[in-house]
Amino acid sequence: MQICVPYGHSHLSANIPDGIGVDLIEPPEAPAAADPLGVVRAALENLLGGLKWADFKNAASVGIAVNDKTRPVPHPQLLPPLLERLTALGLPDSAITFYVAVGTHPPMTPDEFPSILPAEILERYRVVSHDSENDELLVNLGETSRGTPVWSNRAFVESDFKIVVGNLEPHQFVGFSGGVKSAAVGLSGLTTINHNHALMTHPDSQLGEYETNPARQDVEEIGQKIGIHLALNAILNQNKQIVYVLAGAPRAVMQAGIPLSRQVCQVGVLARYSLMISSPGGHPKDINVYQAQKGLAHAALVTRPGGKVPGAQRSGTVILVAACHEGTGSPHYEDWMLGKTSYQEVIERFKAEGFRIGPHKAYQIARDASKVRLLFCSEMDENFSRALLLNPVKDLQTALNLALPDLQPGERIGVLTHASSTIPYVLDR
């Protein structure tokens, strides 16, 4: 049989011999909203958490945090109804500024803005990109209870009405994206993001966890110090179509949205697989290694780990299918990986040196690739990928041909076609 998985703006396919079972690991199909703009308007009409539009009628300035090109946020549907509301409050276009929340990603340039924002918005409103390493743009807001120093975009913080727009979906160590995260991480300084993301090594910082997740609750505290008023979040199906929209006080949006996100994204499997084919979901989920790594992390949750002692079970294999046409997405990650020769060396050096953004991506890859066998299909140069310990292969068929001989009789192959937005777990029988 032939399988086909998302890859950049297209797909990759490969043939699996007859007699080998294949499981497509996808949640039940979630139908797209028939009237996306209507769903957005309804959410804005019924704000959660006791928020009222009248509370902001005297605002002189509005800051709207929007995600960068690495997130498939449906801005053409979310933003026009929001801007209608702001206009109804009597706010002129000149009072509204869009802040592109890049986090530690490189700042977006104005010629890239059309890739995330509709032309009519670019014509009417001021749009600026955040830069987490430009200290002149930041203001200090103290520390969280976990000791995270809060440095955030000064202009956004000083806005009278602070709004975040994004998607609510699974996240590998803060549990779920959405709520305050677009600004609490996306518009923070490098020091803040470093300290918060160091919490990813805590055993409770897990995919799909919220209330008990220290990394996520630290994000909530950062958002409180910034003073974010309103979150507008979409929940998308695997085709990147709007299913649900929620708006209101950020924590109320998270509490109402997480059960809905689970319906759309969570799926159980009967047992761990010895061979997983994992696609982050195509563009922009596989725009670079920095994003595509999530495809490995999520697949590893349902792949059989190997042991290092004699007689231990063999490792399962994850074939990560990710175009990565923009390379790694992190010069810090590339520089740090120079000369590393094993996953164990990566893990030991990372722990010895302390948490840093960039190297943390190397640690995440090594953490999972040391337990499973990783094969990597991408557009990246094979020698470069090999230097990053990604184990490149020419194409999906080649990877399958390498992995299939390790399958035992009766074993099935798992296929995650939208790994980055899927929460796979092993059912407790």
C-alpha positions as CSV (number, residue, x, y, z in Angstrom):
1,M,0.0,0.0,0.0
2,Q,1.0,3.6,-0.5
3,I,1.2,6.1,2.4
4,C,1.3,9.9,1.9
5,V,2.3,12.5,4.6
6,P,2.5,16.3,4.7
7,Y,5.9,17.7,3.7
8,G,6.4,21.5,3.4
9,H,3.8,22.8,1.0
10,S,3.3,19.3,-0.6
11,H,3.5,15.7,0.5
12,L,5.9,12.7,0.4
13,S,4.8,9.2,-0.4
14,A,6.2,5.7,-0.1
15,N,5.1,2.1,-0.6
16,I,4.7,-0.4,2.2
17,P,4.8,-4.1,1.4
18,D,1.6,-6.0,1.5
19,G,0.9,-7.8,4.7
20,I,2.2,-5.0,7.0
21,G,-0.5,-3.2,8.9
22,V,-0.5,0.5,9.1
23,D,-2.3,2.7,11.7
24,L,-3.1,6.3,10.9
25,I,-2.9,8.0,14.3
26,E,-5.4,10.9,13.9
27,P,-8.1,12.1,16.3
28,P,-11.7,11.9,15.0
29,E,-12.2,14.4,12.2
30,A,-13.4,17.7,13.5
31,P,-15.6,19.5,10.9
32,A,-14.6,23.1,10.2
33,A,-17.0,25.9,11.3
34,A,-19.4,26.6,8.5
35,D,-19.1,30.4,9.1
36,P,-15.7,31.1,10.6
37,L,-16.3,34.9,10.7
38,G,-19.6,34.3,12.5
39,V,-17.9,32.0,15.0
40,V,-15.3,34.7,15.7
41,R,-18.0,37.4,16.1
42,A,-20.0,35.2,18.5
43,A,-16.9,34.6,20.6
44,L,-16.2,38.4,20.8
45,E,-19.9,39.0,21.6
46,N,-19.7,36.6,24.6
47,L,-16.4,37.3,26.3
48,L,-15.3,34.8,29.0
49,G,-14.2,35.5,32.5
50,G,-16.5,38.5,33.1
51,L,-14.7,40.8,30.7
52,K,-16.7,43.6,29.1
53,W,-15.9,45.7,26.1
54,A,-17.1,48.8,28.0
55,D,-14.2,48.3,30.4
56,F,-11.9,49.6,27.6
57,K,-13.9,52.4,26.1
58,N,-11.4,54.9,27.5
59,A,-8.3,53.2,26.2
60,A,-6.0,55.5,24.3
61,S,-3.8,52.8,22.9
62,V,-4.2,49.1,22.0
63,G,-1.4,46.5,21.5
64,I,-2.3,43.3,19.7
65,A,0.3,40.5,19.9
66,V,0.2,38.2,16.8
67,N,2.2,35.1,16.1
68,D,5.0,35.0,13.5
69,K,5.3,32.9,10.3
70,T,6.0,29.7,12.2
71,R,2.4,29.4,13.5
72,P,-0.6,28.8,11.2
73,V,-2.9,31.3,12.9
74,P,-6.0,32.2,10.8
75,H,-5.5,36.0,11.0
76,P,-7.7,36.8,8.0
77,Q,-10.7,35.4,10.0
78,L,-9.7,36.4,13.6
79,L,-8.6,40.0,13.1
80,P,-11.3,41.7,11.1
81,P,-14.1,41.1,13.7
82,L,-11.7,42.1,16.5
83,L,-10.9,45.3,14.7
84,E,-14.6,46.0,14.1
85,R,-15.0,45.8,17.9
86,L,-12.2,48.2,18.5
87,T,-13.6,50.6,16.0
88,A,-17.0,50.4,17.7
89,L,-15.3,51.5,20.9
90,G,-14.3,54.7,19.1
91,L,-10.6,53.8,18.8
92,P,-8.9,55.3,15.7
93,D,-6.6,53.2,13.5
94,S,-3.6,55.2,14.8
95,A,-4.2,54.0,18.3
96,I,-3.7,50.3,17.4
97,T,-0.4,48.6,16.9
98,F,0.3,45.0,16.0
99,Y,3.3,43.4,17.6
100,V,4.7,40.3,15.9
101,A,5.5,37.9,18.7
102,V,8.7,36.1,17.5
103,G,10.0,34.9,20.9
104,T,13.6,33.8,20.2
105,H,13.0,33.5,16.5
106,P,14.7,36.2,14.3
107,P,12.7,39.4,14.0
108,M,10.4,39.5,11.0
109,T,11.1,42.1,8.4
110,P,8.4,44.4,6.9
111,D,8.6,42.6,3.6
112,E,7.6,39.3,5.5
113,F,4.6,40.8,7.1
114,P,2.2,40.0,4.2
115,S,2.9,36.3,4.9
116,I,1.0,36.6,8.2
117,L,-1.3,39.7,8.0
118,P,-3.8,40.7,5.3
119,A,-2.9,43.6,3.1
120,E,-5.8,45.7,4.3
121,I,-4.4,45.5,7.9
122,L,-0.9,46.4,6.8
123,E,-2.3,49.4,5.0
124,R,-4.3,50.7,7.9
125,Y,-2.3,49.8,11.0
126,R,1.2,50.1,12.4
127,V,3.0,46.7,12.6
128,V,6.3,46.1,14.4
129,S,8.4,43.0,15.0
130,H,9.6,42.1,18.5
131,D,13.3,41.4,19.0
132,S,14.1,39.4,22.2
133,E,17.8,40.4,22.2
134,N,17.3,44.2,21.9
135,D,17.4,45.4,25.5
136,E,16.3,48.9,24.5
137,L,12.9,47.5,23.6
138,L,12.4,45.9,27.0
139,V,11.1,46.8,30.4
140,N,11.6,44.9,33.6
141,L,8.5,43.8,35.5
142,G,10.0,41.9,38.4
143,E,10.1,38.1,38.9
144,T,7.6,35.3,39.0
145,S,7.3,33.0,42.0
146,R,9.6,30.6,40.2
147,G,12.3,33.2,39.9
148,T,11.9,34.1,36.3
149,P,13.0,37.7,35.6
150,V,10.2,39.3,33.5
151,W,11.5,41.5,30.7
152,S,8.9,42.3,28.2
153,N,8.3,44.6,25.1
154,R,8.0,48.0,26.7
155,A,5.7,49.5,24.0
156,F,3.2,46.6,24.3
157,V,3.3,46.7,28.1
158,E,2.5,50.4,28.0
159,S,-0.5,49.9,25.8
160,D,-3.8,50.7,27.7
161,F,-5.5,47.6,26.2
162,K,-3.4,44.5,25.6
163,I,-4.7,41.7,23.4
164,V,-3.2,38.4,22.4
165,V,-4.3,36.5,19.3
166,G,-3.3,32.9,18.5
167,N,-4.2,29.2,18.4
168,L,-4.9,27.0,21.4
169,E,-3.2,23.7,20.7
170,P,-0.9,21.1,22.3
171,H,2.6,22.1,23.2
172,Q,5.3,19.7,24.1
173,F,6.4,21.2,27.4
174,V,4.1,24.0,28.4
175,G,1.1,21.7,27.8
176,F,-0.9,23.9,25.6
177,S,-0.2,27.1,23.7
178,G,-2.8,29.9,23.7
179,G,-3.9,32.4,26.3
180,V,-1.2,34.8,27.4
181,K,1.6,32.7,25.8
182,S,1.8,34.8,22.6
183,A,3.0,37.8,24.6
184,A,4.3,36.1,27.7
185,V,6.9,34.2,25.6
186,G,6.5,35.9,22.2
187,L,7.1,39.4,23.4
188,S,9.6,38.7,26.2
189,G,13.3,39.1,26.4
190,L,15.8,36.3,25.9
191,T,16.6,36.2,29.6
192,T,13.0,35.6,30.5
193,I,12.4,33.0,27.8
194,N,15.6,31.2,28.9
195,H,14.5,31.0,32.5
196,N,11.0,29.9,31.7
197,H,12.0,27.3,29.2
198,A,14.5,25.8,31.6
199,L,11.4,24.5,33.4
200,M,10.9,22.1,30.5
201,T,13.2,19.6,32.3
202,H,10.8,19.4,35.2
203,P,9.0,16.1,35.2
204,D,5.6,17.8,35.3
205,S,6.2,20.0,32.2
206,Q,4.4,17.7,29.9
207,L,2.4,17.8,26.7
208,G,-1.3,18.3,27.4
209,E,-0.9,19.3,31.0
210,Y,-2.0,22.8,32.2
211,E,-2.8,23.3,35.9
212,T,0.0,21.2,37.3
213,N,2.5,22.2,34.6
214,P,5.3,24.5,36.1
215,A,6.4,25.8,32.8
216,R,2.9,26.8,31.8
217,Q,2.0,28.3,35.2
218,D,5.2,30.4,35.0
219,V,3.9,31.6,31.6
220,E,0.6,32.5,33.3
221,E,2.5,34.6,35.9
222,I,4.5,36.4,33.2
223,G,1.2,37.2,31.5
224,Q,-0.2,38.6,34.7
225,K,2.8,40.9,35.2
226,I,2.5,42.1,31.6
227,G,-1.2,42.8,32.3
228,I,-2.7,41.1,29.3
229,H,-6.4,41.8,29.2
230,L,-7.9,39.7,26.4
231,A,-7.1,36.6,24.5
232,L,-8.7,35.7,21.2
233,N,-7.8,32.0,20.4
234,A,-8.8,29.6,17.6
235,I,-8.8,25.8,17.8
236,L,-8.0,24.4,14.4
237,N,-8.6,20.9,12.9
238,Q,-5.8,19.0,11.2
239,N,-6.5,20.9,8.0
240,K,-5.8,24.2,9.8
241,Q,-9.4,25.2,9.6
242,I,-11.3,26.9,12.5
243,V,-13.4,24.6,14.6
244,Y,-13.9,26.7,17.7
245,V,-13.0,30.3,18.8
246,L,-12.9,31.6,22.3
247,A,-12.3,35.2,23.6
248,G,-12.1,36.8,27.0
249,A,-9.9,36.8,30.0
250,P,-6.9,34.7,29.2
251,R,-7.1,32.1,31.9
252,A,-10.9,31.7,31.3
253,V,-10.1,31.1,27.6
254,M,-7.6,28.4,28.5
255,Q,-9.9,26.6,31.0
256,A,-12.8,26.6,28.5
257,G,-10.6,25.8,25.5
258,I,-8.4,23.0,26.7
259,P,-11.3,20.4,26.8
260,L,-12.2,21.4,23.3
261,S,-8.6,21.2,22.1
262,R,-8.4,17.7,23.5
263,Q,-11.4,16.7,21.5
264,V,-9.7,17.9,18.3
265,C,-6.1,16.8,19.1
266,Q,-5.9,13.8,21.4
267,V,-5.9,10.2,20.4
268,G,-5.0,6.9,22.2
269,V,-3.2,3.9,20.8
270,L,-3.2,0.3,22.1
271,A,0.5,-0.1,22.5
272,R,3.9,1.6,21.6
273,Y,5.1,1.1,18.0
274,S,8.4,-0.2,16.8
275,L,8.2,2.0,13.7
276,M,6.6,5.4,13.6
277,I,6.4,7.8,10.6
278,S,5.9,11.3,11.8
279,S,5.2,14.5,9.9
280,P,4.9,17.7,12.0
281,G,2.0,18.6,9.6
282,G,3.7,20.4,6.7
283,H,4.2,24.1,6.4
284,P,4.7,26.0,8.7
285,K,5.0,23.2,11.3
286,D,8.1,21.9,9.4
287,I,9.5,25.3,8.3
288,N,12.8,24.5,10.2
289,V,14.3,22.0,12.7
290,Y,13.4,24.3,15.6
291,Q,9.7,23.7,14.8
292,A,9.9,20.2,13.3
293,Q,11.5,18.8,16.5
294,K,8.1,18.6,18.0
295,G,7.2,15.9,15.5
296,L,10.0,13.7,17.0
297,A,8.9,14.5,20.6
298,H,5.3,13.7,20.0
299,A,6.0,10.5,18.1
300,A,8.5,9.3,20.8
301,L,5.6,9.2,23.3
302,V,4.2,6.2,21.5
303,T,7.4,4.6,20.1
304,R,9.1,1.8,22.0
305,P,12.2,3.0,23.7
306,G,15.3,0.9,23.8
307,G,17.6,0.0,26.6
308,K,21.4,0.2,27.0
309,V,21.9,-3.0,29.0
310,P,22.4,-6.5,27.6
311,G,19.1,-8.1,26.9
312,A,17.1,-4.9,26.8
313,Q,14.5,-4.5,24.2
314,R,15.5,-3.0,20.9
315,S,14.7,0.7,20.2
316,G,11.8,1.6,17.9
317,T,12.4,3.9,14.9
318,V,10.9,7.3,14.3
319,I,11.1,8.5,10.7
320,L,10.7,12.3,10.9
321,V,9.5,13.8,7.6
322,A,10.0,17.5,7.7
323,A,11.0,19.8,4.8
324,C,12.9,22.4,6.9
325,H,13.4,24.6,3.9
326,E,14.6,27.4,6.2
327,G,17.2,25.1,7.8
328,T,17.5,24.9,11.5
329,G,15.9,28.2,12.4
330,S,18.4,28.8,15.2
331,P,22.1,29.9,14.8
332,H,22.5,29.3,18.5
333,Y,21.6,25.7,18.1
334,E,23.9,25.3,15.1
335,D,26.9,26.9,16.8
336,W,26.4,24.9,19.9
337,M,26.2,21.6,18.1
338,L,29.6,22.0,16.3
339,G,31.9,19.1,17.1
340,K,29.3,17.1,19.2
341,T,29.6,13.4,18.3
342,S,26.9,11.6,20.3
343,Y,23.5,12.2,21.9
344,Q,25.0,11.3,25.3
345,E,27.6,14.1,24.8
346,V,24.8,16.6,24.0
347,I,22.8,15.6,27.1
348,E,25.8,15.8,29.4
349,R,27.1,19.1,28.1
350,F,23.7,20.7,28.2
351,K,23.2,19.7,31.8
352,A,26.7,20.8,32.8
353,E,26.5,24.2,31.1
354,G,22.9,25.1,32.2
355,F,19.9,25.9,30.2
356,R,20.2,28.1,27.1
357,I,17.8,28.8,24.2
358,G,19.1,27.1,21.1
359,P,21.1,24.4,22.8
360,H,17.8,23.4,24.4
361,K,16.7,22.2,21.0
362,A,19.7,20.0,20.7
363,Y,18.9,18.6,24.2
364,Q,15.3,17.9,23.2
365,I,16.4,16.0,20.1
366,A,19.1,14.1,21.9
367,R,16.7,13.2,24.8
368,D,14.4,11.4,22.4
369,A,16.8,10.2,19.7
370,S,18.9,8.5,22.5
371,K,15.8,6.3,23.3
372,V,14.6,5.6,19.7
373,R,16.3,5.4,16.4
374,L,15.9,8.6,14.4
375,L,15.8,8.8,10.6
376,F,15.4,12.3,9.1
377,C,13.9,13.2,5.7
378,S,14.3,16.8,4.8
379,E,15.5,19.3,2.2
380,M,18.6,20.1,4.2
381,D,22.1,19.3,3.1
382,E,22.8,15.7,4.3
383,N,26.3,16.5,5.6
384,F,24.9,19.4,7.6
385,S,22.1,17.2,9.0
386,R,24.6,14.5,9.8
387,A,26.8,17.0,11.7
388,L,23.7,17.8,13.8
389,L,23.3,14.1,14.6
390,L,19.9,14.0,12.7
391,N,20.7,10.8,10.8
392,P,19.5,12.0,7.3
393,V,18.2,9.8,4.6
394,K,17.5,10.6,1.0
395,D,13.7,10.2,1.0
396,L,10.9,8.5,2.8
397,Q,11.1,5.3,0.8
398,T,14.8,4.9,1.6
399,A,14.0,5.4,5.3
400,L,11.3,2.8,5.2
401,N,13.6,0.4,3.4
402,L,16.1,0.8,6.2
403,A,13.6,0.4,9.0
404,L,11.3,-2.3,7.8
405,P,13.8,-5.2,8.3
406,D,13.6,-4.5,12.0
407,L,9.8,-5.1,12.2
408,Q,8.8,-8.4,13.8
409,P,6.0,-10.5,12.3
410,G,2.7,-9.0,13.1
411,E,4.0,-5.6,14.1
412,R,2.2,-2.6,12.7
413,I,3.5,0.8,11.6
414,G,2.1,4.0,13.2
415,V,1.7,7.1,11.0
416,L,1.4,10.6,12.6
417,T,0.5,13.0,9.8
418,H,0.0,16.0,12.0
419,A,2.3,15.2,14.9
420,S,2.9,18.7,16.2
421,S,-0.8,19.3,16.8
422,T,-1.7,15.7,18.0
423,I,-1.5,14.4,21.6
424,P,-0.8,10.7,21.2
425,Y,-0.9,8.5,24.3
426,V,-0.9,4.8,25.1
427,L,-4.3,3.6,26.4
428,D,-4.4,2.2,29.9
429,R,-5.9,-1.3,29.5
